Amino acid sequence: MTDRDLPGLLAAASVDPAVFALRPDYRASLVAVDGIVPGPSDDESEALLQAAERAAAAALTEAPVDELPHVAAWRDAYRAFGAKPQRTRNSAEALIRRAESGLPRVNRLTDLYNAVSVSHAIPLGGEDLSRYVGAPRLVRAVGDEAFETSAGGEPVTEHPDAGEVVWCDDEGVTCRRWNWRQGPRTALRDDTTSALFVLDALDPLTDDQLEAAVADLEQHLTRLGPDVRTARRVIRAD
């Protein structure tokens, strides 16, 4: 267990007004957690993933994935800053599309948050706080920010498009196109003990539905160690 200041980290987090100008209905629900005991996938994480796969299958009997209400809202948001959603899918859509053939089994922390994302049809990202520098910020990129990633197994530095919505810390971009691609520097790993989760919401997802997703995430996080502690904050335009 560390003495990491989770409420202080969340208090320092910010969403730039330019993002809210793009989508006034946007809400970022941040959940910080410490005291995780790392572990491989287990029976409980397997049950969560199977339930999420069933939820995705049920949803897809009602509409194609790109017409699911919250997925469609994110596709519109991507178009608003110049991205092509048929080529760069938000994280929830990408996972829901994978659910039919089986969601990935990684470790119990990653399995948990992937299952919550699919079950609630909400983009949900996770960052390793031990590798995070400063507070999280969601901004519209200038275009010269550094995004450290890899190509062909080799590290490369990319830059977001001007106007692209990106999550950043003091070191650079941590996630491109709002919730499309996370950088490896802050990605969750098998030894992660402290993490930041970001749940991204747009209308028609209601505040009650967002709260239900956060509560579901927190409930399952608390089983990952006897000393797990969490803090949360919602950032909205008002």
N, C-alpha and C positions, 0 to 999 in steps of 0.2 A: 504494500500500500504506500502511495506517495502522498505528499502534502500539496499536490497540484491544486491551484485555485480555480476550480471549475466555474463557480459563479462569476469570478472576475473575468475569466476568458470570455464567457458569454456576454457579459456586460459591455466588453470592448468590441464585440462583433458588430458589423454594420452592413447595410445594403444601401448603395448609392442612389440618390434621388433619380438619376437617369434611368435606373432599372425600373423603378416604380412608374416613371413617366411612360415607359414601354408597356408595362402591365400593372396598372393600379391595383388589380385584384391579387397580386402575388403575395404569398406569405411564406416565410422561411421559419421552420420550426427546428431549433437547434437542441440537440441532446448531447451533453458531455458526460462521459463515464470514466471512472477510475477504479482500480482494484480488480480488474478482470484476471482470472486465472486461465491462461491459454490452454486450449485442448483441441484434439481432432474432432471431426464430425462424430456424433454419437446418436443414440436411439432417439433422443428428444429433438435434436436438430433434423434428423431424418423425418420424423413425424411432422415437423413444421413444414419442411419442403414438400412432402407429399400432400399436405393440406393445401398449400399454396398452388401446387399443380392442379389439384381438383378445382380450386376456386377459379383459376385461369380458364380451365376447360369449360366451366359453367358460364363464365362471362362471355366466352367466345361463341356460345350457342345463341346469344342475344344479338351480337354484332361482330363484324370483323375487328381485329385489334385496332386498326387505325380509326375506327368509328366509336370506340369506347369513349365515353364523355371526357374523362380526364386526359386520356392519351391524345384525343383530338385537340383539346385545349393546348397541350404542349406542342403539338405540331404547328398550331397557329403561332404560338410564341416564338418558335424557331424561325418561322418565315419572317416574323417581324424584325429580326435582326440580321436577316440575310442568309440564314442557314437553310439547307434543303432537307426536310425531315425524312424524305424517302431514302436519303443517303446517310444522314447522321441522326440516328434515333435517340430519343431521350432514354434514360436508363430503365425506366419502368417498361416502356414499350419493348425494348430489347430483351428484357427478362421474360415478359409475357410471351413473346414470340418463341422463346426457348423452352417454355414450360411443357409444351406438347411432347417434345422429345426428351424432356428431363432437365431440370435445373442443375447447375453445377454443384457438386459436393466439394467444399474447400476445407473449412474448419468450422467449428461450431459458432464462432462469432460471425463469420461471413455468411454462413448458411442462415443464421438467424435473421440478419438484416435483409438478405435477399428474399426470404420467405415473407417478411412483413411488407416489403415493397410490392411483391406480386399479389399478396392477399388483399392489399388495400389499393392496388393500382396507383401507386404514388412513387415518383422518383425519390430514391433514398441513397445517399452517398455516405461512405465512412472514411474517416481519416485517422491516421495514427498520430496522436498528440505528442508522442515523444520525438517525432520528426517534424512537427509543425513549428513554425517560427512566427511568433506574434499572434495577432488576432485574425480570425477569418473575415474577409471582406468580399462582397459581391459587387462587381463594377462592370461598366462597359469599357472594353479594352481600348487603349490608344493604338495598339498594334506592335509596340516594341517590347512588350513584356515577355519574359522568358518562360517557356513551358518545357521542362525537362522530361523527355520520354525516350523511347528506343525504337529503332528500325533495323530489321535484320539482325537483331541481337546486339546491336551496338547503340550506345547512348547518343542521342541527338538533342539539339535545342531547336524547338519550333517557336513560332510567334502567332498569337491569335490574330484574327482579322480585326481591323478597326471597327469598333461598334459591337463586337461580339461580347456576349455576357459571360463573364468568367469569375470563378472563385479564386481568391489569392490569399497568400500570407505575405510576410515581409521578405520572403526569399524568391517569390515568383508565383506563377499561376499554378494552382493545385488541381483545378478541374476546368476543362474547356466546354464552351457552348452550354453553359448553365449546369447541365447534369449529363453530359454526353461521355466525356472521356477524362478519367482521373489520371494524374501523373504518378509514376512509380515512387517518387520520393516520399510521399506521405501516405501511400497505400497501406491498408491493413495487412499485417503479416501473421505468420503462425505464432510469433512471440509477442503480439500486441497486448499490452495491459491497460492502456489508456486511449480512449478514442473519442472522436467528435462525429456525430451523425447529423446529417442535414436532410430534412424532409421538405420537399418543394411542392407547394400547393398553388393551384389556380382555380378560379371558378370553372366548372360547377362544383368542385369539391368544397364541402361546407366546413366551417370551423369545427363542428361536432365530429365530422369524419376525420379531419386532421388530428383532433385530440384523440380519437379512438386509435389511430395509427401510432401516435406517440406513446399512448398508454400500453399498447400491445408490445411495442419495442422495449419500453422500460421494464415491463413485467418479465420478459424473457431475459433481459440483460441481468436482472438481479440473481438469476440462478448460476451465473458464471463465476461465482466466488463468494466466500463468506463476508468479504469486506467491500463488496461493490457499492459504490455511491454514484448518484447521478444528479445532474442539474439540467434545467431546461429553460428555454426562452423562445418566444415567438416574436419575429420582427415583421411588421406590416407597415403599410404606407401611412397610417394614421398614428 
